[in-house]
Every structure is written in C-alpha cells, then in structure tokens.
Amino acid sequence: MINVTVLPITESNLKPGTPLVRIMTERLNGFAAELQVHFQNKFSDEKYGQELVVYISYNSNYTVRWKIVNDVSQYIQDEVTKRCADLGYIQWKGFELYSFRIYQQH
C-alpha cells in the first residue's frame, strides 16, 4: 500500500475568521480529504514503501490547483493528473512555499 497525503495550503496573508475565508478553508479541507481517500483506494495495490504527497490550494481566481511534491512513478503522476483534471482542478506550476500555511485536519 502506498502512503498518501493530500495537504490543503492557504494563503497566510488572509484574515482568518472572516466568513469567506472560513468557508473556502473548509471546502479546501474537504477536497483534500476526498482526494486522499480516493488515492488511498486507487493505489492500495501498489508496492509498499512508496509515498505520494499532493498539495492543493486556490489560485487568485479561486480555482483549485494541485501539485505533487515528491518523486513518484509515472503511473501515479498520470493517475493524479487524470483525477484532478476530472474534478476541474488545474496543475500548480511552481510556488513559493514560504508564503503559504499548511492546515492539517485534526
């Protein structure tokens, strides 16, 4: 089984607690949880020891974007690309990690 982690990333310069930010953060957390479950099920037969880490966030137009942040096989890359495209998510082309916060569900 492959270890899958999907992390929602939000901008750090937004004021937390405002209704829109709260709703968008909750939505992003939900999208991340759904993707994680999907990929865990999809890759449950893959060889043990591999890991998949995906970041998701909003772009400036509030479209969900995604990026694989570790080395994975081409098959896994293709499956992630296909699933995210089916969901209407766009590929995240580079980013400055220092300007974002990672929120993990507890």
Sequence and secondary structure as in RCSB ss.txt:
>XXXX:A:sequence
MINVTVLPITESNLKPGTPLVRIMTERLNGFAAELQVHFQNKFSDEKYGQELVVYISYNSNYTVRWKIVNDVSQY
IQDEVTKRCADLGYIQWKGFELYSFRIYQQH
>XXXX:A:secstr
  EEEEEEEEETTS TTSHHHHHHHHHHHHHHHHHHHHHHHHTTTS TT EEEEEEEE TTS EEEEE S   HH
HHHHHHHHHHHTT EE     GGGEEE    
